[in-house]
Amino acid sequence: MPSVILLMIAGAAVVAWWNASRAAAERAEALGRDACAAADVQWLDQSVHATGLRVYRRADGWLGLERSFRFDYSYDGVERHHGRMVLRGDRLVEFVGPSRDTRVIPMRGE
């Protein structure tokens, strides 16, 4: 009987882990899509890819998970650029990606 209870606890932990991972990926996807829309660039592949996971110390002293994601975007539909974001829980703490200021506009005669 104790082995069944332990198996149920382990199963619940796996489901909670998977649920938290999916929620973070969906949050990262929304942030990437919104950043691309705000910068007026094309968001490629319509997805984000998890690239890292690490433990960090939260402000309240407890341990938390920091997840890194990568996504791709294009200014012109030809060249692919990589963006990166880091989430601590559901809070964005780092973002490298498209912005309105990085677009290069060629001058006439070039």
N, C-alpha and C positions, 0 to 999 in steps of 0.2 A: 504493500500500500504506500509506504513512503516514497518508493521510486516513481509511482504515478504522480504524486504531488510534486516531486522535484521536476519531473518531465513537464508538467503543466506550468510550473513557474518559469522554467527555461523557455518554453514555447511563448509565454506571455512576454518575456524579455525580448525575444527575437521579434515578435510582432511590434512591440513598442519601438525598438531600434529601427525597424524597417519603416514604420509610420513617421518617425521623426526625420529620417533621411529623405523620404519622399516629400514631406512638408518643406524641408530646406531647399530641395531641388526645385519645387514649384515656386517658392519665393524667389530664388535666384533667377529662374526663368522669367518671371514677371519683371524683376528689376532689369534684366538684360534687354528684354523687349521694350520696356519703357525708355531706357537709356538710348537705344537705337532710334526709337521714334522721335525722341526729343532732339537728337542730333541730326535727324533727317538722313539716316543711313539705312542700308538694307541689313536686316538681321538674318544671318544664314543658318541653315539647317533646323531652324525653329526649335532649338534645344540648347541646354547647357550640359557640360560634362563635369562630373566630380573629379577633382584632381588631387585633393588632399584632405586629411583629417588629422587634427591634433587636439590635445587637451590643453586648456588654459585655465587660469584662476580667475573667477568672476569677482566682481567688486564686493559681493557679500561673503567671500571666502570659500564658497563651494567650487567644485570643478565643473567646467562646462566644455562643450565641444565646439571647435572652430572648423568650419568646412570651407574648402576652396573649390571654386568652379571656374571653368573656362567656357568661352563662347566665341563665335566667329561673326564678323560683320564685314561689310564692304561699302566703300564710299561710292564706287562707280559701277559695281556689278561685275567687275573683272578681277580685281585684286582682293585677296582674302587677308583680313587682319584679325589678330587674336585679342580678345578681351579677357580680363580676369577679375574675379570678385571674391571677397572673403566675408563669410557670414559667421557671426557669433550668436548662436541661437537663431532668431529671426532678424537680427540687427546687422545691417551692412556696415562693415568697419573698414573695408578697403575696396576701391574700384579703379580699374585701369581699363579704359575703353574709349569709345567714341565720344567726342564732344564737339560742339559747334566751332570752337576755336582751332581745331587741328586740321580742318579741311583746307587743302591747298587749291586756290583758284588761279589758273594760269592767266597772265596778263595778255592783252592783245599784242599780236606781233611775235609771240613766242612759239 
